[in-house]
């Protein structure tokens, strides 16, 4: 389910200006990301080109305490939805 959605996700242009938009928010809603924190983390993970960009963006969210735990929960949820190995 998530694999097919990720195959159709928009890619960044060559100038590096990605535009996370309604597609990611719709996908987040489909995956039942029901809080603002979960939606933010989900959009950051799905819109990042690689793990380093995702790390920098997640660090930039400035989450504290129990909010940080949401990062691992969302990431684990995304991993469990993958049907095949994903090197990202």
Secondary structure, DSSP 8 states (H G I E B T S, - for coil): -HHHHHHTS----TT------HHHHHHHHHTT--SHHHHHHHHHHHH-SSHHHHHHHHHHT---THHHHHHHHHHHHHHHH-SS----
